[in-house]
Amino acid sequence: MPGLYFLSDLHLGLQEPQEEQEKLERLDTLFSMIRCNGGSLYLLGDILDFWMEYRQVIPKGFTRFFCMLSGLVRSGVSVTWLAGNHDFWLGSYFDEELGVRTLYGLHEVRHDDRLFLMAHGDGLGAGDTGYKLFARFIRNRFNLALLTAFHADLATALLKRFSLLSRKHKKVDMRVESTRLLDFASALAHEREFDYFVCGHNHAERLQAVHESGSTYVNLGSWIEGRYSYGVYEQGDFQLRQV
């Protein structure tokens, strides 16, 4: 049976050109492998460091990545993108133009008789109240209509500022943030059965059992510290690997 692949927190567009080029080269290698092996790819948020969809304008800077993503879909690989906290609004561009399904919140998939729960991780569990309020504000239909009616350059500058504030908050609160999702998965495992809870968000790469039933917490890490990690489930086994 073809495998499942998972990526999170590449934050494309964040770093210096040389680092961004390296990320794209690694991503091209990974996509080539997925095309050869077949299967499905789940992008668990913050793949881009910033994204807001406008009515008629596509923000510049990600053309090569979009071409790579479109090529992967055209090769027959199913691609699903779960929004993260830097994905302010995914809209319909990815679905209609690139063939990538976009979702918000917690998503579940049954594969090979195993249940996978997956999310970016923002807003889950106790705490993170400020972000939860912000997400409700920014994704409200009326507020989205106002933002997308702005001149795209002005709206982009404003939302990039919000993206920066989100990153600064995470650094201050990293000790708490690094355990919040693990605690959430552990509590969830006592409420319902699942095999894997897969997330990103806090950039803390980890694979750990959270219940005696075998429920496992997986955090995919990030690509901004010089590690190029991804998750893969195949032949009954989940692993974190490096490109």
C-alpha positions in Angstrom: 0.0 0.0 0.0 1.4 3.5 -0.9 2.6 5.5 2.1 1.6 8.7 3.7 4.0 11.7 3.9 3.8 14.6 6.3 5.5 18.1 6.2 5.1 21.1 8.4 6.7 24.5 9.2 8.9 25.0 6.2 8.3 28.8 6.5 9.2 29.4 2.9 10.1 33.0 2.3 11.4 33.6 5.9 15.1 33.2 5.5 18.0 34.5 3.4 18.1 33.5 -0.3 20.7 30.8 0.1 18.7 29.1 2.8 15.5 29.4 0.9 17.2 27.9 -2.2 18.4 25.0 0.0 14.9 24.3 1.2 13.5 24.2 -2.3 16.2 21.8 -3.4 15.5 19.5 -0.5 11.8 19.8 -1.2 12.4 18.9 -4.9 14.3 15.8 -3.8 11.4 14.8 -1.5 8.7 15.4 -4.1 10.7 13.3 -6.6 10.8 10.4 -4.1 7.0 10.7 -3.4 6.3 10.7 -7.2 8.3 7.5 -7.6 6.7 5.8 -4.5 3.2 7.0 -4.8 1.0 7.8 -1.9 -0.5 11.0 -0.3 1.1 14.1 1.1 -0.2 16.1 4.0 1.1 19.7 4.5 0.3 20.5 8.1 0.5 24.3 8.0 3.1 27.1 7.9 4.6 25.7 4.7 4.9 29.4 3.7 5.9 31.9 6.2 2.9 34.1 5.2 -0.1 33.5 3.1 -3.3 35.5 2.5 -5.4 34.9 -0.5 -6.8 37.9 -2.4 -9.5 38.1 -4.9 -7.4 38.8 -8.0 -3.8 38.9 -6.8 -1.3 36.1 -6.0 1.5 37.2 -3.7 4.9 36.9 -5.3 7.9 34.8 -4.1 6.5 31.3 -4.2 6.3 30.5 -8.0 8.8 27.7 -8.0 7.2 26.0 -5.0 3.7 26.3 -6.6 5.0 24.7 -9.8 6.6 21.9 -7.8 3.3 21.4 -5.9 1.2 21.4 -9.1 3.6 18.9 -10.7 3.2 16.6 -7.8 -0.6 16.7 -8.0 -0.5 16.1 -11.8 1.6 13.0 -11.2 -1.2 11.5 -9.3 -0.2 12.2 -5.7 -3.1 13.4 -3.4 -2.1 16.6 -1.6 -3.9 18.0 1.4 -3.0 21.3 3.1 -4.2 22.0 6.7 -3.9 25.7 7.6 -1.5 26.8 10.2 -1.2 30.1 12.1 0.8 31.7 9.3 -1.8 30.6 6.8 -4.2 33.5 7.5 -6.6 32.5 4.7 -6.0 29.8 2.1 -9.2 30.6 0.1 -9.8 28.6 -3.2 -6.6 29.2 -5.1 -4.9 26.0 -4.0 -8.0 23.8 -4.6 -9.0 25.3 -8.0 -5.7 26.2 -9.5 -3.3 23.6 -8.1 -5.5 20.7 -7.1 -4.6 20.8 -3.5 -7.3 20.2 -0.9 -7.3 22.8 1.9 -8.7 22.3 5.4 -8.8 24.0 8.8 -8.6 22.5 12.3 -8.3 18.9 13.3 -8.6 16.3 10.5 -8.7 12.5 10.6 -7.8 9.9 8.1 -8.0 6.1 8.3 -5.3 4.3 6.3 -4.0 0.8 6.5 -6.5 0.1 9.3 -4.9 2.9 11.4 -6.4 6.2 12.5 -4.4 9.3 11.9 -5.4 12.6 13.6 -3.6 15.6 12.2 -3.5 19.4 12.6 -1.1 22.2 12.5 -1.4 22.5 16.3 -2.2 26.2 16.8 -5.2 26.8 19.1 -5.4 23.2 20.4 -5.5 22.4 24.1 -5.3 24.8 27.1 -3.8 28.2 26.7 -2.9 30.1 23.5 -6.0 32.3 24.2 -4.6 35.3 22.3 -4.1 33.3 19.1 -7.5 31.6 19.3 -9.2 35.1 19.5 -7.0 36.3 16.6 -7.8 33.3 14.4 -11.5 33.9 14.9 -11.1 37.5 14.0 -8.9 37.1 10.9 -11.0 34.2 9.4 -14.3 35.9 10.0 -16.0 36.4 6.6 -16.7 40.1 7.2 -13.1 40.8 8.3 -11.7 38.8 5.4 -13.8 40.8 2.9 -12.4 44.0 4.4 -8.8 42.8 4.3 -9.0 41.5 0.7 -10.6 44.7 -0.4 -7.5 46.6 0.7 -4.6 47.3 -1.7 -2.8 44.0 -1.6 0.6 45.6 -0.7 -0.9 47.3 2.3 -2.8 44.2 3.5 0.3 42.1 3.0 2.5 44.5 5.0 -0.1 44.4 7.9 -0.4 40.6 8.0 3.3 40.1 7.7 3.6 42.2 10.8 1.1 39.9 12.5 3.2 36.9 11.4 6.3 38.4 13.0 4.5 39.0 16.3 3.4 35.4 16.3 7.0 34.2 16.0 8.2 36.6 18.8 5.4 35.2 21.0 6.5 31.7 20.4 10.1 32.3 21.4 9.1 33.9 24.7 6.7 31.0 25.5 8.7 28.1 24.1 9.0 26.0 27.3 5.2 25.9 27.7 4.5 25.7 23.9 6.8 22.7 23.5 4.7 20.6 25.9 1.2 21.9 25.2 0.6 19.7 22.1 2.1 16.6 23.7 -0.2 17.2 26.7 -3.1 17.6 24.3 -2.4 14.4 22.5 -2.0 12.5 25.8 -5.3 13.8 27.1 -7.0 13.0 23.8 -5.7 9.4 23.9 -7.6 8.9 27.2 -10.8 10.1 25.5 -10.7 8.3 22.2 -8.7 5.7 20.3 -6.3 6.7 17.6 -2.9 5.5 16.3 -1.1 8.7 15.5 -1.6 12.3 16.4 0.5 14.3 13.9 1.2 18.0 14.1 3.8 20.8 13.8 3.6 24.4 15.1 6.1 24.3 18.0 9.1 23.2 15.9 9.9 20.5 18.5 10.5 17.3 16.5 9.3 14.3 18.4 7.8 10.8 18.2 6.5 9.5 21.4 3.9 7.0 22.7 1.3 8.8 24.8 -0.9 5.8 25.8 -0.6 2.2 26.7 -2.9 1.4 23.8 -0.1 2.5 21.4 -1.4 6.0 20.6 1.6 8.0 19.4 2.4 11.7 19.3 4.4 12.9 16.3 5.7 16.5 15.9 7.3 17.1 12.5 9.7 19.8 13.6 10.6 22.6 11.2 12.9 23.5 8.3 14.3 26.8 9.7 17.1 25.3 11.9 19.0 23.5 9.2 17.1 20.2 9.6 14.9 19.0 6.8 12.5 16.6 8.5 9.4 14.9 7.3 7.2 12.1 8.5 6.4 9.0 6.6 4.1 6.1 7.3 4.6 2.9 5.3 4.4 -0.8 5.8 2.9 -0.4 9.3 5.6 1.9 10.6 5.8 5.7 11.2 9.2 7.3 11.0 10.7 10.8 11.2 13.3 11.2 8.5 15.6 13.8 7.0 15.7 14.8 3.3 
